[in-house]
């Protein structure tokens, strides 16, 4: 092992912008089952599908319409 390494020609990791953060979130059972059904139909993991949906909402600046009863 070298005492020092030269990183002057190092390249930036291209995947750093695509990193994910693990979070804990409480979702309704019906919501999870819905995304599991869609995910199975499309052949992708349901957490990936939820992430794709939320990413699309964030990218397109979608905001929910909330009406309190």
PQR file with spaces between the fields and no chain letter, atoms N, CA, C, O and H, PARSE charges and radii, in Angstrom:
ATOM       1  N    UNK     1       0.850   -1.180    0.000 -0.4000 1.5000
ATOM       2  CA   UNK     1       0.000    0.000    0.000 -0.0000 2.0000
ATOM       3  C    UNK     1       0.892    1.239    0.000  0.5500 1.7000
ATOM       4  O    UNK     1       1.866    1.326    0.749 -0.5500 1.4000
ATOM       5  N    UNK     2       0.538    2.183   -0.850 -0.4000 1.5000
ATOM       6  CA   UNK     2       1.320    3.418   -0.947 -0.0000 2.0000
ATOM       7  C    UNK     2       1.027    4.333    0.235  0.5500 1.7000
ATOM       8  O    UNK     2      -0.054    4.283    0.822 -0.5500 1.4000
ATOM       9  H    UNK     2      -0.252    2.113   -1.458  0.4000 1.0000
ATOM      10  N    UNK     3       1.985    5.153    0.570 -0.4000 1.5000
ATOM      11  CA   UNK     3       1.797    6.142    1.630 -0.0000 2.0000
ATOM      12  C    UNK     3       0.870    7.258    1.148  0.5500 1.7000
ATOM      13  O    UNK     3       0.094    7.808    1.928 -0.5500 1.4000
ATOM      14  H    UNK     3       2.863    5.194    0.094  0.4000 1.0000
ATOM      15  N    UNK     4       0.957    7.592   -0.158 -0.4000 1.5000
ATOM      16  CA   UNK     4       0.104    8.620   -0.744 -0.0000 2.0000
ATOM      17  C    UNK     4      -0.361    8.175   -2.119  0.5500 1.7000
ATOM      18  O    UNK     4       0.344    7.453   -2.824 -0.5500 1.4000
ATOM      19  H    UNK     4       1.588    7.145   -0.793  0.4000 1.0000
ATOM      20  N    UNK     5      -1.549    8.611   -2.490 -0.4000 1.5000
ATOM      21  CA   UNK     5      -2.085    8.311   -3.803 -0.0000 2.0000
ATOM      22  C    UNK     5      -2.360    9.602   -4.540  0.5500 1.7000
ATOM      23  O    UNK     5      -2.745   10.599   -3.929 -0.5500 1.4000
ATOM      24  H    UNK     5      -2.122    9.198   -1.918  0.4000 1.0000
ATOM      25  N    UNK     6      -2.166    9.594   -5.854 -0.4000 1.5000
ATOM      26  CA   UNK     6      -2.370   10.778   -6.686 -0.0000 2.0000
ATOM      27  C    UNK     6      -3.766   10.715   -7.310  0.5500 1.7000
ATOM      28  O    UNK     6      -4.031    9.868   -8.163 -0.5500 1.4000
ATOM      29  H    UNK     6      -1.854    8.784   -6.351  0.4000 1.0000
ATOM      30  N    UNK     7      -4.647   11.605   -6.889 -0.4000 1.5000
ATOM      31  CA   UNK     7      -6.008   11.664   -7.411 -0.0000 2.0000
ATOM      32  C    UNK     7      -6.206   12.842   -8.363  0.5500 1.7000
ATOM      33  O    UNK     7      -7.342   13.212   -8.656 -0.5500 1.4000
ATOM      34  H    UNK     7      -4.432   12.294   -6.196  0.4000 1.0000
ATOM      35  N    UNK     8      -5.123   13.428   -8.844 -0.4000 1.5000
ATOM      36  CA   UNK     8      -5.238   14.608   -9.699 -0.0000 2.0000
ATOM      37  C    UNK     8      -5.914   14.295  -11.038  0.5500 1.7000
ATOM      38  O    UNK     8      -6.501   15.189  -11.649 -0.5500 1.4000
ATOM      39  H    UNK     8      -4.200   13.127   -8.605  0.4000 1.0000
ATOM      40  N    UNK     9      -5.842   13.057  -11.499 -0.4000 1.5000
ATOM      41  CA   UNK     9      -6.485   12.680  -12.758 -0.0000 2.0000
ATOM      42  C    UNK     9      -7.771   11.881  -12.531  0.5500 1.7000
ATOM      43  O    UNK     9      -8.291   11.259  -13.457 -0.5500 1.4000
ATOM      44  H    UNK     9      -5.365   12.332  -11.003  0.4000 1.0000
ATOM      45  N    UNK    10      -8.269   11.901  -11.319 -0.4000 1.5000
ATOM      46  CA   UNK    10      -9.477   11.129  -10.995 -0.0000 2.0000
ATOM      47  C    UNK    10     -10.697   11.734  -11.660  0.5500 1.7000
ATOM      48  O    UNK    10     -10.780   12.946  -11.857 -0.5500 1.4000
ATOM      49  H    UNK    10      -7.846   12.406  -10.567  0.4000 1.0000
ATOM      50  N    UNK    11     -11.651   10.864  -12.007 -0.4000 1.5000
ATOM      51  CA   UNK    11     -12.909   11.320  -12.601 -0.0000 2.0000
ATOM      52  C    UNK    11     -14.000   11.296  -11.546  0.5500 1.7000
ATOM      53  O    UNK    11     -14.022   10.424  -10.678 -0.5500 1.4000
ATOM      54  H    UNK    11     -11.583    9.879  -11.847  0.4000 1.0000
ATOM      55  N    UNK    12     -14.901   12.260  -11.630 -0.4000 1.5000
ATOM      56  CA   UNK    12     -16.017   12.328  -10.712 -0.0000 2.0000
ATOM      57  C    UNK    12     -16.949   11.141  -10.952  0.5500 1.7000
ATOM      58  O    UNK    12     -17.181   10.753  -12.098 -0.5500 1.4000
ATOM      59  H    UNK    12     -14.883   12.968  -12.336  0.4000 1.0000
ATOM      60  N    UNK    13     -17.474   10.575   -9.892 -0.4000 1.5000
ATOM      61  CA   UNK    13     -18.402    9.452   -9.994 -0.0000 2.0000
ATOM      62  C    UNK    13     -19.674    9.922  -10.701  0.5500 1.7000
ATOM      63  O    UNK    13     -20.345   10.828  -10.206 -0.5500 1.4000
ATOM      64  H    UNK    13     -17.286   10.890   -8.962  0.4000 1.0000
ATOM      65  N    UNK    14     -20.024    9.326  -11.855 -0.4000 1.5000
ATOM      66  CA   UNK    14     -21.205    9.785  -12.596 -0.0000 2.0000
ATOM      67  C    UNK    14     -22.523    9.406  -11.920  0.5500 1.7000
ATOM      68  O    UNK    14     -23.578    9.899  -12.318 -0.5500 1.4000
ATOM      69  H    UNK    14     -19.479    8.590  -12.258  0.4000 1.0000
ATOM      70  N    UNK    15     -22.480    8.550  -10.917 -0.4000 1.5000
ATOM      71  CA   UNK    15     -23.710    8.088  -10.267 -0.0000 2.0000
ATOM      72  C    UNK    15     -24.051    8.863   -8.995  0.5500 1.7000
ATOM      73  O    UNK    15     -25.063    8.574   -8.355 -0.5500 1.4000
ATOM      74  H    UNK    15     -21.623    8.149  -10.594  0.4000 1.0000
ATOM      75  N    UNK    16     -23.233    9.834   -8.619 -0.4000 1.5000
ATOM      76  CA   UNK    16     -23.498   10.556   -7.374 -0.0000 2.0000
ATOM      77  C    UNK    16     -24.803   11.337   -7.408  0.5500 1.7000
ATOM      78  O    UNK    16     -25.424   11.546   -6.366 -0.5500 1.4000
ATOM      79  H    UNK    16     -22.412   10.069   -9.139  0.4000 1.0000
ATOM      80  N    UNK    17     -25.230   11.772   -8.595 -0.4000 1.5000
ATOM      81  CA   UNK    17     -26.487   12.509   -8.695 -0.0000 2.0000
ATOM      82  C    UNK    17     -27.694   11.579   -8.620  0.5500 1.7000
ATOM      83  O    UNK    17     -28.818   12.040   -8.419 -0.5500 1.4000
ATOM      84  H    UNK    17     -24.726   11.602   -9.442  0.4000 1.0000
ATOM      85  N    UNK    18     -27.472   10.284   -8.778 -0.4000 1.5000
ATOM      86  CA   UNK    18     -28.572    9.326   -8.780 -0.0000 2.0000
ATOM      87  C    UNK    18     -28.670    8.544   -7.473  0.5500 1.7000
ATOM      88  O    UNK    18     -29.381    7.542   -7.401 -0.5500 1.4000
ATOM      89  H    UNK    18     -26.559    9.910   -8.942  0.4000 1.0000
ATOM      90  N    UNK    19     -27.970    8.992   -6.452 -0.4000 1.5000
ATOM      91  CA   UNK    19     -28.021    8.299   -5.173 -0.0000 2.0000
ATOM      92  C    UNK    19     -29.411    8.390   -4.570  0.5500 1.7000
ATOM      93  O    UNK    19     -30.144    9.354   -4.792 -0.5500 1.4000
ATOM      94  H    UNK    19     -27.393    9.806   -6.510  0.4000 1.0000
ATOM      95  N    UNK    20     -29.754    7.379   -3.814 -0.4000 1.5000
ATOM      96  CA   UNK    20     -31.055    7.362   -3.158 -0.0000 2.0000
ATOM      97  C    UNK    20     -30.869    7.430   -1.656  0.5500 1.7000
ATOM      98  O    UNK    20     -29.834    7.026   -1.126 -0.5500 1.4000
ATOM      99  H    UNK    20     -29.159    6.596   -3.634  0.4000 1.0000
ATOM     100  N    UNK    21     -31.869    7.940   -0.984 -0.4000 1.5000
ATOM     101  CA   UNK    21     -31.857    8.042    0.472 -0.0000 2.0000
ATOM     102  C    UNK    21     -32.949    7.133    1.008  0.5500 1.7000
ATOM     103  O    UNK    21     -34.099    7.194    0.572 -0.5500 1.4000
ATOM     104  H    UNK    21     -32.710    8.269   -1.414  0.4000 1.0000
ATOM     105  N    UNK    22     -32.575    6.293    1.954 -0.4000 1.5000
ATOM     106  CA   UNK    22     -33.563    5.414    2.567 -0.0000 2.0000
ATOM     107  C    UNK    22     -34.389    6.215    3.563  0.5500 1.7000
ATOM     108  O    UNK    22     -33.847    6.931    4.406 -0.5500 1.4000
ATOM     109  H    UNK    22     -31.641    6.243    2.308  0.4000 1.0000
ATOM     110  N    UNK    23     -35.719    6.084    3.456 -0.4000 1.5000
ATOM     111  CA   UNK    23     -36.634    6.768    4.367 -0.0000 2.0000
ATOM     112  C    UNK    23     -37.675    5.777    4.864  0.5500 1.7000
ATOM     113  O    UNK    23     -37.902    4.731    4.256 -0.5500 1.4000
ATOM     114  H    UNK    23     -36.160    5.502    2.772  0.4000 1.0000
ATOM     115  N    UNK    24     -38.286    6.118    5.950 -0.4000 1.5000
ATOM     116  CA   UNK    24     -39.416    5.348    6.460 -0.0000 2.0000
ATOM     117  C    UNK    24     -40.655    6.195    6.244  0.5500 1.7000
ATOM     118  O    UNK    24     -40.694    7.367    6.618 -0.5500 1.4000
ATOM     119  H    UNK    24     -38.102    6.969    6.443  0.4000 1.0000
ATOM     120  N    UNK    25     -41.665    5.593    5.640 -0.4000 1.5000
ATOM     121  CA   UNK    25     -42.883    6.324    5.336 -0.0000 2.0000
ATOM     122  C    UNK    25     -44.077    5.418    5.627  0.5500 1.7000
ATOM     123  O    UNK    25     -44.041    4.222    5.338 -0.5500 1.4000
ATOM     124  H    UNK    25     -41.633    4.640    5.337  0.4000 1.0000
ATOM     125  N    UNK    26     -45.114    5.984    6.191 -0.4000 1.5000
ATOM     126  CA   UNK    26     -46.330    5.227    6.471 -0.0000 2.0000
ATOM     127  C    UNK    26     -47.327    5.447    5.345  0.5500 1.7000
ATOM     128  O    UNK    26     -47.745    6.573    5.079 -0.5500 1.4000
ATOM     129  H    UNK    26     -45.143    6.955    6.426  0.4000 1.0000
ATOM     130  N    UNK    27     -47.702    4.351    4.683 -0.4000 1.5000
ATOM     131  CA   UNK    27     -48.656    4.416    3.578 -0.0000 2.0000
ATOM     132  C    UNK    27     -49.858    3.545    3.897  0.5500 1.7000
ATOM     133  O    UNK    27     -49.744    2.550    4.612 -0.5500 1.4000
ATOM     134  H    UNK    27     -47.362    3.435    4.899  0.4000 1.0000
ATOM     135  N    UNK    28     -51.009    3.926    3.362 -0.4000 1.5000
ATOM     136  CA   UNK    28     -52.206    3.113    3.523 -0.0000 2.0000
ATOM     137  C    UNK    28     -51.990    1.749    2.879  0.5500 1.7000
ATOM     138  O    UNK    28     -51.291    1.633    1.872 -0.5500 1.4000
ATOM     139  H    UNK    28     -51.102    4.734    2.781  0.4000 1.0000
ATOM     140  N    UNK    29     -52.589    0.729    3.459 -0.4000 1.5000
ATOM     141  CA   UNK    29     -52.484   -0.631    2.926 -0.0000 2.0000
ATOM     142  C    UNK    29     -52.982   -0.672    1.483  0.5500 1.7000
ATOM     143  O    UNK    29     -52.370   -1.316    0.631 -0.5500 1.4000
ATOM     144  H    UNK    29     -53.157    0.823    4.276  0.4000 1.0000
ATOM     145  N    UNK    30     -54.092    0.016    1.208 -0.4000 1.5000
ATOM     146  CA   UNK    30     -54.662    0.021   -0.138 -0.0000 2.0000
ATOM     147  C    UNK    30     -53.699    0.632   -1.153  0.5500 1.7000
ATOM     148  O    UNK    30     -53.610    0.168   -2.289 -0.5500 1.4000
ATOM     149  H    UNK    30     -54.589    0.539    1.900  0.4000 1.0000
ATOM     150  N    UNK    31     -52.985    1.667   -0.741 -0.4000 1.5000
ATOM     151  CA   UNK    31     -52.023    2.325   -1.625 -0.0000 2.0000
ATOM     152  C    UNK    31     -50.882    1.384   -1.965  0.5500 1.7000
ATOM     153  O    UNK    31     -50.496    1.270   -3.128 -0.5500 1.4000
ATOM     154  H    UNK    31     -53.057    2.044    0.183  0.4000 1.0000
ATOM     155  N    UNK    32     -50.343    0.714   -0.968 -0.4000 1.5000
ATOM     156  CA   UNK    32     -49.242   -0.223   -1.196 -0.0000 2.0000
ATOM     157  C    UNK    32     -49.705   -1.370   -2.092  0.5500 1.7000
ATOM     158  O    UNK    32     -48.991   -1.764   -3.014 -0.5500 1.4000
ATOM     159  H    UNK    32     -50.657    0.806   -0.022  0.4000 1.0000
ATOM     160  N    UNK    33     -50.888   -1.901   -1.826 -0.4000 1.5000
ATOM     161  CA   UNK    33     -51.415   -3.004   -2.640 -0.0000 2.0000
ATOM     162  C    UNK    33     -51.631   -2.562   -4.090  0.5500 1.7000
ATOM     163  O    UNK    33     -51.384   -3.330   -5.019 -0.5500 1.4000
ATOM     164  H    UNK    33     -51.468   -1.581   -1.077  0.4000 1.0000
ATOM     165  N    UNK    34     -52.088   -1.333   -4.279 -0.4000 1.5000
ATOM     166  CA   UNK    34     -52.290   -0.805   -5.626 -0.0000 2.0000
ATOM     167  C    UNK    34     -50.968   -0.759   -6.390  0.5500 1.7000
ATOM     168  O    UNK    34     -50.893   -1.210   -7.532 -0.5500 1.4000
ATOM     169  H    UNK    34     -52.289   -0.709   -3.524  0.4000 1.0000
ATOM     170  N    UNK    35     -49.916   -0.207   -5.754 -0.4000 1.5000
ATOM     171  CA   UNK    35     -48.621   -0.124   -6.421 -0.0000 2.0000
ATOM     172  C    UNK    35     -47.993   -1.497   -6.613  0.5500 1.7000
ATOM     173  O    UNK    35     -47.282   -1.712   -7.595 -0.5500 1.4000
ATOM     174  H    UNK    35     -49.977    0.160   -4.825  0.4000 1.0000
ATOM     175  N    UNK    36     -48.239   -2.432   -5.699 -0.4000 1.5000
ATOM     176  CA   UNK    36     -47.746   -3.801   -5.881 -0.0000 2.0000
ATOM     177  C    UNK    36     -48.418   -4.448   -7.090  0.5500 1.7000
ATOM     178  O    UNK    36     -47.762   -5.147   -7.863 -0.5500 1.4000
ATOM     179  H    UNK    36     -48.816   -2.258   -4.901  0.4000 1.0000
ATOM     180  N    UNK    37     -49.715   -4.222   -7.257 -0.4000 1.5000
ATOM     181  CA   UNK    37     -50.446   -4.769   -8.399 -0.0000 2.0000
ATOM     182  C    UNK    37     -49.914   -4.176   -9.708  0.5500 1.7000
ATOM     183  O    UNK    37     -49.681   -4.902  -10.675 -0.5500 1.4000
ATOM     184  H    UNK    37     -50.248   -3.654   -6.629  0.4000 1.0000
ATOM     185  N    UNK    38     -49.725   -2.855   -9.732 -0.4000 1.5000
ATOM     186  CA   UNK    38     -49.182   -2.209  -10.927 -0.0000 2.0000
ATOM     187  C    UNK    38     -47.767   -2.697  -11.226  0.5500 1.7000
ATOM     188  O    UNK    38     -47.414   -2.931  -12.381 -0.5500 1.4000
ATOM     189  H    UNK    38     -49.914   -2.265   -8.947  0.4000 1.0000
ATOM     190  N    UNK    39     -46.971   -2.848  -10.188 -0.4000 1.5000
ATOM     191  CA   UNK    39     -45.592   -3.283  -10.355 -0.0000 2.0000
ATOM     192  C    UNK    39     -45.536   -4.704  -10.911  0.5500 1.7000
ATOM     193  O    UNK    39     -44.732   -5.000  -11.795 -0.5500 1.4000
ATOM     194  H    UNK    39     -47.258   -2.658   -9.249  0.4000 1.0000
ATOM     195  N    UNK    40     -46.388   -5.573  -10.392 -0.4000 1.5000
ATOM     196  CA   UNK    40     -46.414   -6.947  -10.881 -0.0000 2.0000
ATOM     197  C    UNK    40     -46.838   -6.984  -12.354  0.5500 1.7000
ATOM     198  O    UNK    40     -46.289   -7.746  -13.149 -0.5500 1.4000
ATOM     199  H    UNK    40     -47.041   -5.333   -9.674  0.4000 1.0000
ATOM     200  N    UNK    41     -47.809   -6.161  -12.697 -0.4000 1.5000
ATOM     201  CA   UNK    41     -48.290   -6.085  -14.081 -0.0000 2.0000
ATOM     202  C    UNK    41     -47.183   -5.602  -15.019  0.5500 1.7000
ATOM     203  O    UNK    41     -47.099   -6.046  -16.164 -0.5500 1.4000
ATOM     204  H    UNK    41     -48.255   -5.541  -12.051  0.4000 1.0000
ATOM     205  N    UNK    42     -46.332   -4.690  -14.529 -0.4000 1.5000
ATOM     206  CA   UNK    42     -45.271   -4.116  -15.357 -0.0000 2.0000
ATOM     207  C    UNK    42     -43.920   -4.803  -15.189  0.5500 1.7000
ATOM     208  O    UNK    42     -42.972   -4.498  -15.913 -0.5500 1.4000
ATOM     209  H    UNK    42     -46.400   -4.330  -13.599  0.4000 1.0000
ATOM     210  N    UNK    43     -43.831   -5.724  -14.240 -0.4000 1.5000
ATOM     211  CA   UNK    43     -42.592   -6.478  -14.059 -0.0000 2.0000
ATOM     212  C    UNK    43     -41.456   -5.710  -13.415  0.5500 1.7000
ATOM     213  O    UNK    43     -40.286   -5.961  -13.705 -0.5500 1.4000
ATOM     214  H    UNK    43     -44.601   -5.971  -13.651  0.4000 1.0000
ATOM     215  N    UNK    44     -41.799   -4.764  -12.530 -0.4000 1.5000
ATOM     216  CA   UNK    44     -40.766   -4.017  -11.807 -0.0000 2.0000
ATOM     217  C    UNK    44     -41.101   -4.027  -10.319  0.5500 1.7000
ATOM     218  O    UNK    44     -42.261   -4.225   -9.958 -0.5500 1.4000
ATOM     219  H    UNK    44     -42.749   -4.559  -12.293  0.4000 1.0000
ATOM     220  N    UNK    45     -40.115   -3.819   -9.449 -0.4000 1.5000
ATOM     221  CA   UNK    45     -40.394   -3.771   -8.013 -0.0000 2.0000
ATOM     222  C    UNK    45     -41.316   -2.597   -7.666  0.5500 1.7000
ATOM     223  O    UNK    45     -41.225   -1.522   -8.259 -0.5500 1.4000
ATOM     224  H    UNK    45     -39.173   -3.659   -9.743  0.4000 1.0000
ATOM     225  N    UNK    46     -42.200   -2.826   -6.697 -0.4000 1.5000
ATOM     226  CA   UNK    46     -43.187   -1.782   -6.373 -0.0000 2.0000
ATOM     227  C    UNK    46     -42.537   -0.530   -5.797  0.5500 1.7000
ATOM     228  O    UNK    46     -43.033    0.573   -6.025 -0.5500 1.4000
ATOM     229  H    UNK    46     -42.273   -3.699   -6.216  0.4000 1.0000
ATOM     230  N    UNK    47     -41.428   -0.672   -5.048 -0.4000 1.5000
ATOM     231  CA   UNK    47     -40.765    0.516   -4.508 -0.0000 2.0000
ATOM     232  C    UNK    47     -40.166    1.355   -5.635  0.5500 1.7000
ATOM     233  O    UNK    47     -40.143    2.583   -5.552 -0.5500 1.4000
ATOM     234  H    UNK    47     -41.024   -1.568   -4.863  0.4000 1.0000
ATOM     235  N    UNK    48     -39.685    0.699   -6.678 -0.4000 1.5000
ATOM     236  CA   UNK    48     -39.182    1.413   -7.849 -0.0000 2.0000
ATOM     237  C    UNK    48     -40.310    2.166   -8.526  0.5500 1.7000
ATOM     238  O    UNK    48     -40.131    3.307   -8.953 -0.5500 1.4000
ATOM     239  H    UNK    48     -39.703   -0.298   -6.745  0.4000 1.0000
ATOM     240  N    UNK    49     -41.466    1.536   -8.627 -0.4000 1.5000
ATOM     241  CA   UNK    49     -42.626    2.177   -9.244 -0.0000 2.0000
ATOM     242  C    UNK    49     -43.073    3.400   -8.442  0.5500 1.7000
ATOM     243  O    UNK    49     -43.365    4.447   -9.019 -0.5500 1.4000
ATOM     244  H    UNK    49     -41.611    0.609   -8.281  0.4000 1.0000
ATOM     245  N    UNK    50     -43.125    3.272   -7.127 -0.4000 1.5000
ATOM     246  CA   UNK    50     -43.488    4.410   -6.276 -0.0000 2.0000
ATOM     247  C    UNK    50     -42.473    5.534   -6.464  0.5500 1.7000
ATOM     248  O    UNK    50     -42.853    6.701   -6.564 -0.5500 1.4000
ATOM     249  H    UNK    50     -42.887    2.422   -6.657  0.4000 1.0000
ATOM     250  N    UNK    51     -41.181    5.192   -6.512 -0.4000 1.5000
ATOM     251  CA   UNK    51     -40.142    6.198   -6.711 -0.0000 2.0000
ATOM     252  C    UNK    51     -40.294    6.887   -8.067  0.5500 1.7000
ATOM     253  O    UNK    51     -40.142    8.105   -8.162 -0.5500 1.4000
ATOM     254  H    UNK    51     -40.872    4.244   -6.430  0.4000 1.0000
ATOM     255  N    UNK    52     -40.593    6.117   -9.114 -0.4000 1.5000
ATOM     256  CA   UNK    52     -40.796    6.705  -10.444 -0.0000 2.0000
ATOM     257  C    UNK    52     -41.971    7.678  -10.438  0.5500 1.7000
ATOM     258  O    UNK    52     -41.897    8.755  -11.031 -0.5500 1.4000
ATOM     259  H    UNK    52     -40.717    5.128   -9.037  0.4000 1.0000
ATOM     260  N    UNK    53     -43.053    7.294   -9.765 -0.4000 1.5000
ATOM     261  CA   UNK    53     -44.240    8.157   -9.701 -0.0000 2.0000
ATOM     262  C    UNK    53     -43.935    9.449   -8.935  0.5500 1.7000
ATOM     263  O    UNK    53     -44.283   10.540   -9.387 -0.5500 1.4000
ATOM     264  H    UNK    53     -43.113    6.420   -9.283  0.4000 1.0000
ATOM     265  N    UNK    54     -43.292    9.321   -7.786 -0.4000 1.5000
ATOM     266  CA   UNK    54     -42.973   10.510   -6.998 -0.0000 2.0000
ATOM     267  C    UNK    54     -41.945   11.390   -7.706  0.5500 1.7000
ATOM     268  O    UNK    54     -42.022   12.616   -7.622 -0.5500 1.4000
ATOM     269  H    UNK    54     -43.010    8.434   -7.419  0.4000 1.0000
ATOM     270  N    UNK    55     -40.988   10.784   -8.398 -0.4000 1.5000
ATOM     271  CA   UNK    55     -40.006   11.554   -9.168 -0.0000 2.0000
ATOM     272  C    UNK    55     -40.684   12.351  -10.272  0.5500 1.7000
ATOM     273  O    UNK    55     -40.337   13.507  -10.514 -0.5500 1.4000
ATOM     274  H    UNK    55     -40.925    9.789   -8.466  0.4000 1.0000
ATOM     275  N    UNK    56     -41.654   11.728  -10.943 -0.4000 1.5000
ATOM     276  CA   UNK    56     -42.404   12.416  -11.990 -0.0000 2.0000
ATOM     277  C    UNK    56     -43.179   13.597  -11.413  0.5500 1.7000
ATOM     278  O    UNK    56     -43.220   14.674  -12.008 -0.5500 1.4000
ATOM     279  H    UNK    56     -41.936   10.789  -10.747  0.4000 1.0000
ATOM     280  N    UNK    57     -43.792   13.387  -10.252 -0.4000 1.5000
ATOM     281  CA   UNK    57     -44.525   14.479   -9.591 -0.0000 2.0000
ATOM     282  C    UNK    57     -43.591   15.633   -9.265  0.5500 1.7000
ATOM     283  O    UNK    57     -43.929   16.793   -9.498 -0.5500 1.4000
ATOM     284  H    UNK    57     -43.760   12.512   -9.769  0.4000 1.0000
ATOM     285  N    UNK    58     -42.416   15.319   -8.725 -0.4000 1.5000
ATOM     286  CA   UNK    58     -41.466   16.368   -8.347 -0.0000 2.0000
ATOM     287  C    UNK    58     -40.926   17.092   -9.584  0.5500 1.7000
ATOM     288  O    UNK    58     -40.807   18.317   -9.591 -0.5500 1.4000
ATOM     289  H    UNK    58     -42.141   14.376   -8.536  0.4000 1.0000
ATOM     290  N    UNK    59     -40.602   16.325  -10.625 -0.4000 1.5000
ATOM     291  CA   UNK    59     -40.048   16.912  -11.840 -0.0000 2.0000
ATOM     292  C    UNK    59     -41.045   17.841  -12.511  0.5500 1.7000
ATOM     293  O    UNK    59     -40.667   18.891  -13.031 -0.5500 1.4000
ATOM     294  H    UNK    59     -40.698   15.330  -10.618  0.4000 1.0000
ATOM     295  N    UNK    60     -42.313   17.462  -12.502 -0.4000 1.5000
ATOM     296  CA   UNK    60     -43.347   18.257  -13.163 -0.0000 2.0000
ATOM     297  C    UNK    60     -44.074   19.210  -12.222  0.5500 1.7000
ATOM     298  O    UNK    60     -45.081   19.815  -12.588 -0.5500 1.4000
ATOM     299  H    UNK    60     -42.621   16.609  -12.080  0.4000 1.0000
ATOM     300  N    UNK    61     -43.550   19.335  -11.004 -0.4000 1.5000
ATOM     301  CA   UNK    61     -44.097   20.272  -10.009 -0.0000 2.0000
ATOM     302  C    UNK    61     -45.583   20.043   -9.746  0.5500 1.7000
ATOM     303  O    UNK    61     -46.347   20.994   -9.586 -0.5500 1.4000
ATOM     304  H    UNK    61     -42.732   18.843  -10.706  0.4000 1.0000
ATOM     305  N    UNK    62     -45.987   18.768   -9.703 -0.4000 1.5000
ATOM     306  CA   UNK    62     -47.379   18.440   -9.407 -0.0000 2.0000
ATOM     307  C    UNK    62     -47.628   18.599   -7.919  0.5500 1.7000
ATOM     308  O    UNK    62     -46.818   18.179   -7.092 -0.5500 1.4000
ATOM     309  H    UNK    62     -45.366   17.995   -9.834  0.4000 1.0000
ATOM     310  N    UNK    63     -48.747   19.205   -7.590 -0.4000 1.5000
ATOM     311  CA   UNK    63     -49.119   19.369   -6.186 -0.0000 2.0000
ATOM     312  C    UNK    63     -50.518   18.810   -5.992  0.5500 1.7000
ATOM     313  O    UNK    63     -51.387   19.020   -6.837 -0.5500 1.4000
ATOM     314  H    UNK    63     -49.405   19.546   -8.261  0.4000 1.0000
ATOM     315  N    UNK    64     -50.750   18.105   -4.894 -0.4000 1.5000
ATOM     316  CA   UNK    64     -52.078   17.540   -4.673 -0.0000 2.0000
ATOM     317  C    UNK    64     -53.089   18.633   -4.327  0.5500 1.7000
ATOM     318  O    UNK    64     -52.746   19.667   -3.753 -0.5500 1.4000
ATOM     319  H    UNK    64     -50.043   17.935   -4.207  0.4000 1.0000
ATOM     320  N    UNK    65     -54.326   18.376   -4.687 -0.4000 1.5000
ATOM     321  CA   UNK    65     -55.423   19.246   -4.290 -0.0000 2.0000
ATOM     322  C    UNK    65     -55.999   18.649   -3.002  0.5500 1.7000
ATOM     323  O    UNK    65     -56.558   17.552   -3.012 -0.5500 1.4000
ATOM     324  H    UNK    65     -54.605   17.537   -5.153  0.4000 1.0000
ATOM     325  N    UNK    66     -55.859   19.369   -1.919 -0.4000 1.5000
ATOM     326  CA   UNK    66     -56.284   18.858   -0.630 -0.0000 2.0000
ATOM     327  C    UNK    66     -57.510   19.642   -0.152  0.5500 1.7000
ATOM     328  O    UNK    66     -57.486   20.870   -0.070 -0.5500 1.4000
ATOM     329  H    UNK    66     -55.405   20.261   -1.911  0.4000 1.0000
ATOM     330  N    UNK    67     -58.563   18.916    0.156 -0.4000 1.5000
ATOM     331  CA   UNK    67     -59.779   19.513    0.687 -0.0000 2.0000
ATOM     332  C    UNK    67     -60.073   18.861    2.019  0.5500 1.7000
ATOM     333  O    UNK    67     -60.293   17.652    2.081 -0.5500 1.4000
ATOM     334  H    UNK    67     -58.582   17.919    0.089  0.4000 1.0000
ATOM     335  N    UNK    68     -60.080   19.638    3.082 -0.4000 1.5000
ATOM     336  CA   UNK    68     -60.365   19.099    4.413 -0.0000 2.0000
ATOM     337  C    UNK    68     -61.856   19.083    4.647  0.5500 1.7000
ATOM     338  O    UNK    68     -62.534   20.095    4.471 -0.5500 1.4000
ATOM     339  H    UNK    68     -59.901   20.621    3.032  0.4000 1.0000
ATOM     340  N    UNK    69     -62.361   17.942    5.043 -0.4000 1.5000
ATOM     341  CA   UNK    69     -63.808   17.801    5.275 -0.0000 2.0000
ATOM     342  C    UNK    69     -64.199   18.358    6.621  0.5500 1.7000
ATOM     343  O    UNK    69     -65.375   18.325    6.985 -0.5500 1.4000
ATOM     344  H    UNK    69     -61.810   17.119    5.186  0.4000 1.0000
